[in-house]
Amino acid sequence: MTMNINSIATIRSCYSEKFGIPRQPGLVKSATATLELAPPYNTPDAFRGLDGFSHLWIIFVFHQSARDEWKATVRPPRLGGNKRIGVFASRSNFRPNPIGLSVVELLEIDGIRLKLGGGDFLDGTPVLDIKPYIPYADSLPNALGAFAAAAPEPVNRVEFSPKAERALQTLENRDRPALRQLVCDMLAFNPRPAYQTEKPGRVFGTRVFDLEVRWKEANSLVTVLSLDPSLNLIG
């Protein structure tokens, strides 16, 4: 069966690229995003009554992960990135239909916009639907979670070089809220591919907001080297 499904909204997120996005929602609580309804759905009436809910389900499209072909197995990061399991036993973004599902905190309603907390969305993510989180139906404490039964713990300590500290003084503002906390939370969960061995001298680049964050890791210590405006994200 072929279906035509329209995007109802777009998400503007602090995550400017896939590298660095947490692997599940709720892990980086300092991450914020704004969902804005698109025509013809862009009426505040569509959100009437939503202010009584603390959390939402967001159904969205992995718009940079779509493939013409699909594979029956994937390699989850929680299993080290080397063990294959069935795609339907994972939350991999590489799926027959590139659809994602995340529960997020509803921070604010502003007309046709929702401010969301703790999301794992790439900037520009198309939204297919929004549903309220219903605690009695959606929270199942006795459910089994197989290899993902418990939330991952942060594995890295994060420090900032003097250069990065100076940059933070001017870069953390209303357009980049809680920038220091966001960078710390992201890098504490080690965004490197799970199968990649540690190379202490290697410098990584991760984009947040309009910035290129450069960092390196050694013995579970991440050092943020610099935070600079990313030229290809400006204009």
C-alpha positions in Angstrom: 0.0 0.0 0.0 1.3 3.4 -0.9 0.2 6.4 1.2 0.7 10.2 0.8 1.4 11.8 4.2 2.0 15.5 4.5 4.4 17.2 6.9 2.4 19.3 9.4 5.3 21.2 11.0 9.0 21.8 11.0 11.4 21.7 13.9 14.2 24.2 14.4 16.8 22.6 16.6 20.1 23.3 18.3 21.5 20.3 16.4 22.8 21.4 13.0 24.1 18.0 11.9 23.6 14.4 12.8 26.9 13.9 14.5 26.4 14.9 18.1 22.6 14.3 18.4 21.9 12.1 21.4 20.9 8.5 20.5 17.6 8.8 22.4 15.3 11.7 23.5 15.6 12.9 27.1 19.3 12.2 27.5 20.3 15.8 26.9 17.7 17.8 28.8 19.4 21.1 28.0 18.7 20.6 24.3 15.8 22.8 23.1 13.9 23.0 19.8 11.0 24.9 18.4 8.2 23.2 16.4 6.2 25.5 14.1 3.0 24.4 12.3 2.9 24.7 8.5 0.0 25.8 6.4 -2.9 24.8 6.4 -2.4 23.5 9.9 -1.0 26.7 11.3 -3.7 27.8 13.6 -3.4 28.2 17.4 -6.7 26.3 17.7 -4.8 23.1 16.8 -3.0 23.4 20.2 -6.1 24.1 22.3 -6.0 22.1 25.5 -2.4 21.0 25.0 -1.2 23.2 27.9 -2.5 20.6 30.3 0.1 18.1 29.2 3.8 18.1 30.3 5.1 15.9 27.5 4.4 15.1 23.9 5.0 12.4 21.4 6.5 13.8 18.2 6.3 11.6 15.1 8.8 12.8 12.5 10.8 12.0 9.4 14.6 11.2 9.5 14.9 13.5 6.5 18.7 13.0 6.0 18.5 9.2 6.4 16.2 8.2 3.6 17.5 5.4 1.4 16.3 3.7 -1.8 17.3 0.4 -0.3 16.9 -1.0 3.2 18.7 -3.7 5.2 17.1 -6.2 7.5 19.8 -5.8 10.2 21.5 -2.8 11.8 24.3 -2.3 14.3 23.0 -0.5 17.5 25.5 1.7 19.3 24.4 0.2 22.7 25.9 -3.1 21.4 29.2 -1.6 20.5 28.3 -1.0 16.9 29.6 -4.4 15.8 26.7 -6.8 16.6 23.8 -6.9 14.1 20.2 -7.3 15.1 16.9 -6.9 13.2 16.0 -3.4 12.2 12.7 -3.8 14.0 14.5 -4.6 17.2 16.2 -1.2 17.1 15.4 2.4 16.9 17.9 3.0 14.1 17.1 5.8 11.7 17.9 3.6 8.8 14.5 2.0 8.4 12.2 0.9 5.5 10.2 4.1 6.2 12.4 6.7 7.8 10.0 7.6 10.6 11.0 8.5 14.1 9.1 8.7 17.4 10.3 10.8 20.4 8.8 11.8 23.7 9.8 15.4 24.7 9.0 17.9 27.3 6.5 20.7 26.4 8.1 23.9 27.7 5.9 26.6 26.2 3.1 27.2 23.7 3.5 30.4 21.6 0.8 30.8 19.0 1.5 28.2 16.3 4.9 27.3 17.9 5.9 24.8 20.6 9.1 25.0 22.6 10.3 21.5 23.3 13.0 20.2 25.7 15.1 17.1 25.6 14.6 16.4 22.0 16.9 14.4 19.6 15.9 16.3 16.4 18.1 17.5 13.5 17.4 21.1 12.5 14.8 21.2 9.8 13.1 17.9 10.8 9.7 17.5 9.2 6.9 16.5 11.6 4.1 14.1 10.7 2.0 14.3 13.9 1.9 15.5 17.5 0.2 13.5 20.3 0.0 14.1 24.0 1.9 11.8 26.3 -0.6 10.0 28.6 1.1 8.7 31.7 -1.2 5.9 32.6 -1.1 4.5 29.1 2.4 5.4 28.0 4.4 4.6 31.1 4.9 0.9 31.7 7.5 0.4 34.5 7.5 -3.4 34.2 8.2 -3.5 30.5 11.3 -5.3 29.2 13.9 -3.3 27.3 16.3 -6.1 26.1 19.8 -4.6 25.5 18.4 -1.0 26.3 16.8 -1.8 29.6 18.5 1.1 31.5 19.4 4.6 30.4 23.1 5.0 29.4 25.3 6.9 31.9 27.6 9.8 30.8 31.0 8.3 30.2 33.1 11.5 29.7 34.2 14.5 31.8 34.2 17.7 29.8 36.5 20.7 30.2 36.9 23.9 28.1 40.3 25.2 26.9 41.0 28.9 27.7 40.2 29.8 24.1 36.8 28.0 24.4 36.1 29.7 27.8 36.6 33.1 26.3 34.4 32.3 23.3 31.6 31.2 25.7 31.5 34.6 27.3 30.1 36.1 24.1 28.4 33.2 22.3 26.1 32.1 25.1 23.0 34.3 24.7 19.3 34.3 24.0 19.8 32.7 20.6 22.1 30.0 22.0 20.6 29.4 25.5 22.5 27.2 28.0 25.3 26.8 25.5 27.9 25.6 28.0 25.5 23.0 29.5 24.4 21.8 26.1 28.0 21.2 24.9 28.8 19.4 28.2 25.7 17.2 28.1 26.3 16.3 24.4 29.9 15.4 24.8 29.5 13.6 28.1 27.6 10.8 26.3 30.4 10.3 23.8 29.0 11.0 20.3 31.8 9.1 18.5 30.6 6.0 16.6 30.5 3.1 19.0 32.8 0.9 16.8 35.5 3.6 16.6 38.6 3.2 18.7 39.8 6.1 20.8 42.5 8.2 19.1 43.7 10.8 21.7 45.2 13.2 19.2 42.2 13.3 16.9 40.2 16.5 16.8 36.4 16.2 16.2 34.0 18.8 15.0 30.3 19.0 16.1 27.9 21.6 15.0 25.4 23.2 17.5 23.3 26.2 16.6 25.5 28.1 14.1 28.7 27.0 15.7 31.5 24.5 15.0 32.6 23.0 18.3 36.0 21.4 18.0 37.1 18.9 20.7 39.3 15.9 21.5 39.0 13.0 23.9 41.6 11.1 25.9 40.9 8.7 28.8 37.3 9.7 29.1 38.2 13.4 29.3 36.8 15.6 26.5 38.6 18.9 26.0 36.6 21.5 24.1 39.2 23.4 22.0 37.2 26.1 20.3 33.7 27.3 19.5 33.5 29.3 16.2 30.8 30.4 13.9 30.5 27.9 11.1 30.9 29.6 7.7 28.6 27.2 5.8 25.8 27.8 8.3 25.8 31.6 8.0 23.7 33.4 5.5 
